[in-house]
């Protein structure tokens, strides 16, 4: 009986060993640990941030021009990969930008200064003191500042700790094209305010002007995650009620 099926047994055994080898190869080379720092890894695992990547990423639209009078500090971010974002201490706007406020009301009864201060309360780490750029964009275009800040917080992880792409290349929305970030496909911006303006231009021209002026209206076009709008709206509520 055994001799009769000896050939079949040998074939099955070899096939089984080949399957094990292929599985081990795939596991070793495609599913190894990507060495995310612990806080960011927790955020990704909890919120499944991979699902929230925008469908529209190419920075092809013209940035809405803004005029500023700024005193900025330089950012000495190394080009090499950084093991822990928490080690960065030289943020671009550790000192807030200096700007002029004509006292006009620009959003929900607030002046440029008042809106800037409100937004700054929710912009931490590498994005600290950047509320002015979001508030100024609101003054120039009328775009909802709570919506724009909330999307950025979700995209960058800066509610907890900012992504490497944000810190290394001033790319706050995962935009591709143009100057390369570390020789990859993602874009690099020379300054953080350039990165903010580039991303807000994408939101404004490709969504806001087309009537998608809320997270719920943007959701199906912007992201694949069914919970994307809920997360953005939760951030909006936190900012508005602060």
C-alpha positions in Angstrom: 0.0 0.0 0.0 2.8 2.4 0.9 4.9 1.5 -2.1 1.9 2.0 -4.3 1.5 5.7 -3.2 5.2 6.4 -2.7 5.5 8.7 -5.7 2.4 10.7 -4.6 3.7 11.0 -1.0 7.1 12.3 -2.2 5.4 14.9 -4.5 3.1 16.1 -1.6 6.0 16.4 0.8 8.1 18.4 -1.7 5.1 20.7 -2.4 4.6 21.2 1.3 8.2 22.1 1.9 8.2 24.6 -1.0 5.1 26.3 0.4 6.8 26.7 3.8 9.8 28.2 2.1 7.8 30.7 0.1 5.8 31.7 3.2 9.0 32.2 5.2 10.5 34.3 2.4 7.5 36.5 2.2 7.2 36.9 6.0 10.9 37.8 6.3 11.2 40.3 3.4 7.8 41.9 3.3 6.4 41.9 6.8 9.4 42.9 9.0 9.1 45.5 11.6 9.3 49.1 10.1 10.7 50.5 13.4 8.0 53.1 14.0 8.5 54.9 17.3 6.0 53.7 19.9 3.7 56.8 20.1 3.1 57.0 16.4 2.8 53.2 16.1 0.0 53.3 18.7 -1.8 56.0 16.8 -1.6 54.0 13.6 -2.8 50.8 15.2 -5.7 52.5 17.0 -7.0 54.7 14.2 -5.9 52.7 11.2 -4.3 55.8 9.7 -3.3 53.9 6.5 -6.9 53.9 5.5 -7.0 57.7 5.8 -4.5 58.5 3.1 -6.0 61.0 0.7 -6.9 59.8 -2.8 -5.7 63.1 -4.3 -2.1 63.7 -3.5 -0.4 65.5 -6.4 0.3 69.2 -5.7 -0.8 70.4 -9.1 -2.9 73.5 -8.2 -1.7 77.1 -7.8 -1.1 78.2 -4.3 -3.3 81.1 -3.2 -0.9 83.9 -2.6 -0.6 85.4 0.9 1.3 88.4 2.1 3.1 88.2 5.4 5.6 90.1 7.5 7.4 87.4 9.4 10.4 86.9 11.6 11.2 83.2 11.5 13.7 80.9 13.1 15.7 78.4 11.0 15.1 74.7 11.4 18.2 72.5 11.6 16.6 69.1 10.8 19.2 66.5 9.7 18.8 64.8 6.4 19.3 61.3 7.7 16.5 59.2 9.1 15.8 60.1 12.7 15.0 57.2 15.1 12.8 59.2 17.4 10.8 62.4 16.6 10.8 63.3 20.3 14.5 64.1 20.0 13.9 67.1 17.8 14.1 70.4 19.8 14.6 73.0 17.1 11.1 73.7 15.7 10.6 76.1 12.8 8.2 78.3 14.8 9.3 77.9 18.4 9.2 81.7 18.2 5.7 82.7 16.8 5.7 84.5 13.5 5.2 88.3 13.7 2.3 89.6 11.7 0.0 92.7 11.3 -3.6 92.5 12.3 -6.0 95.2 11.1 -8.6 94.2 13.7 -11.2 93.0 11.2 -13.4 90.0 12.0 -12.5 87.1 9.8 -14.2 84.0 11.4 -16.9 83.5 14.0 -16.5 86.9 15.6 -12.7 86.6 15.8 -9.9 88.7 14.5 -6.8 87.3 12.9 -4.9 87.4 16.2 -7.8 85.7 18.1 -8.2 83.0 15.6 -4.5 82.4 15.4 -4.3 82.0 19.2 -7.2 79.6 19.2 -5.7 77.4 16.5 -2.3 77.5 18.2 -3.8 75.8 21.2 -4.2 72.6 19.1 -1.0 72.8 17.0 1.8 71.1 18.9 5.3 69.8 18.4 6.7 70.6 14.9 3.5 72.5 14.1 3.7 74.7 17.1 2.8 78.4 16.5 1.7 77.8 12.9 -1.9 78.8 13.6 -1.3 82.1 11.8 -0.8 80.4 8.5 -4.2 78.6 8.8 -5.9 81.8 10.0 -4.4 83.9 7.3 -5.5 81.4 4.7 -9.0 81.7 6.1 -8.8 85.5 5.8 -7.7 85.2 2.2 -10.1 82.5 1.0 -12.9 82.1 3.6 -12.0 78.4 4.1 -13.1 76.9 7.4 -9.9 77.0 9.6 -11.2 74.3 11.9 -11.6 71.9 9.0 -8.2 72.6 7.6 -6.4 72.2 10.9 -8.3 69.1 11.8 -7.4 67.4 8.5 -3.8 68.3 9.0 -3.8 66.9 12.5 -5.2 63.6 11.2 -2.8 63.5 8.2 0.3 64.2 10.2 -0.4 62.5 13.5 0.6 65.8 15.1 -2.2 65.4 17.7 0.4 63.2 19.4 3.7 63.2 17.5 4.3 64.4 13.9 5.2 62.0 11.1 8.7 61.7 9.7 7.5 63.1 6.4 6.3 66.3 8.2 9.4 66.8 10.2 12.0 65.9 7.6 10.4 67.5 4.5 7.8 69.9 5.7 5.2 67.8 3.9 2.0 67.9 5.9 -0.4 66.0 3.6 1.6 63.2 1.9 1.9 65.2 -1.3 3.9 63.8 -4.2 5.7 65.4 -7.1 8.2 68.3 -7.3 11.3 68.4 -5.2 11.9 64.9 -3.7 11.9 64.1 -0.1 15.0 61.9 0.7 15.1 60.7 -3.0 11.6 59.3 -2.7 8.3 60.0 -4.4 7.0 62.4 -1.8 7.5 66.1 -2.0 9.9 68.2 0.0 9.1 71.9 0.9 11.8 74.3 1.8 9.9 75.8 4.7 7.0 74.6 6.9 4.8 77.5 5.8 5.4 76.5 2.2 4.2 73.0 3.0 1.1 74.3 4.8 0.2 76.7 1.9 0.7 73.9 -0.7 -1.6 71.5 1.2 -4.3 74.1 1.9 -4.2 75.0 -1.7 -5.0 71.4 -2.6 -8.0 71.3 -0.2 -9.3 74.7 -1.2 -9.0 74.4 -5.0 -10.0 70.7 -5.4 -12.6 70.3 -2.7 -13.7 73.5 -1.1 -14.4 75.5 -4.3 -16.3 72.5 -5.6 -18.8 72.6 -2.8 -17.1 70.0 -0.6 -16.7 72.4 2.3 -17.3 69.9 5.2 -15.6 66.7 6.2 -18.8 64.7 5.4 -19.0 66.1 1.9 -15.2 65.5 1.3 -15.1 62.0 2.8 -16.0 59.8 -0.2 -13.8 61.7 -2.6 -10.9 62.4 -0.3 -10.3 59.2 1.7 -11.2 55.5 1.6 -11.7 55.1 5.3 -15.4 55.1 6.3 -14.4 56.7 9.6 -12.4 59.6 8.2 -15.2 62.2 8.4 -16.0 61.2 12.0 -12.4 61.7 13.1 -12.1 65.1 11.4 -15.4 66.2 12.8 -14.2 65.2 16.3 -11.1 67.4 16.0 -13.3 70.2 14.7 -15.6 70.0 17.7 -12.6 70.0 20.1 -11.2 73.2 18.4 -14.5 75.0 18.3 -15.3 74.3 21.9 -11.9 75.2 23.3 
